[in-house]
C-alpha cells in the first residue's frame, strides 16, 4: 500500500514532549499517529473520552464563598504574605 504525507501543526514544546514519550515506547511520531488513526477507526470515534473538567465539591464551595465575599484573603502587601496565606 502506498503511503502519503501529512502535515500536522502543533506547538513545538508539545511535539517535543510527545516525541520523547513515543521514543521511550520505541516508536516515532509517525508510528504513533498511525496507531491513533487505527484505534479511531476501530472505535468508530476518538479512542479516548473527551470531556470538560468539572470542578469538584470543594472548588464549588470556594467559588460560592468567593461570590458571597466569605473566606476571602488579601489584598496582599507582598508575595511572601500571599504564600504564607496559601500555606496556612
C-alpha positions in Angstrom: 0.0 0.0 0.0 1.4 3.4 -0.9 2.0 5.8 1.9 1.2 9.6 1.7 2.5 12.6 3.6 0.5 14.6 6.1 1.4 17.9 7.8 0.3 18.5 11.4 0.6 21.9 13.1 1.3 21.9 16.8 3.3 23.8 19.4 7.0 22.9 19.3 7.0 22.0 23.0 4.0 19.7 22.6 5.7 18.0 19.7 9.0 17.6 21.6 7.2 16.1 24.7 5.2 13.7 22.5 8.3 12.7 20.5 10.2 11.9 23.8 7.3 9.9 25.1 6.8 7.9 21.9 10.6 7.3 21.7 10.5 5.8 25.2 7.9 3.5 23.8 10.0 2.5 20.9 8.2 4.5 18.2 8.3 7.8 16.3 5.6 10.4 15.8 4.6 8.9 12.5 4.0 5.4 14.0 2.1 6.9 17.0 -0.1 8.9 14.7 -0.8 5.8 12.6 -1.8 3.9 15.8 -4.1 6.8 16.8 -5.9 6.6 13.4 -6.2 2.8 13.6 -7.7 3.0 17.1 -10.1 5.7 16.0 -11.3 3.5 13.1 -11.6 0.5 15.5 -13.7 2.6 18.0 -15.6 4.5 15.4 -14.6 7.7 17.1 -11.9 9.1 19.3 -10.1 6.3 21.2 -10.4 8.2 24.5 -13.0 10.1 26.4 -13.3 13.8 25.6 -15.0 16.0 28.3 -14.8 19.3 30.1 -13.2 19.1 33.5 -15.9 19.6 36.1 -14.9 21.4 39.4 -15.2 19.2 42.5 -17.3 20.0 45.6 -14.5 21.8 47.4 -14.0 24.1 44.4 -17.7 24.8 44.1 -17.8 25.7 47.8 -14.9 28.0 47.4 -16.5 29.7 44.4 -19.8 30.2 46.3 -17.9 31.6 49.3 -16.0 34.0 47.0 -19.2 35.2 45.4 -20.6 36.0 48.9 -17.3 37.7 49.9 -16.6 35.0 52.5 -13.3 33.4 53.2 -11.5 36.0 51.1 -7.9 36.8 51.7 -6.0 39.8 50.5 -5.1 42.1 49.0 -1.6 41.1 50.0 1.2 43.5 50.5 3.8 41.1 49.2 4.3 37.7 47.6 5.6 36.4 50.9 2.3 37.3 52.6 0.4 35.6 49.8 2.5 32.5 50.1 2.0 32.5 53.9 -1.8 32.6 53.4 -1.7 29.8 50.8 0.3 27.6 53.2 -2.0 28.2 56.1 
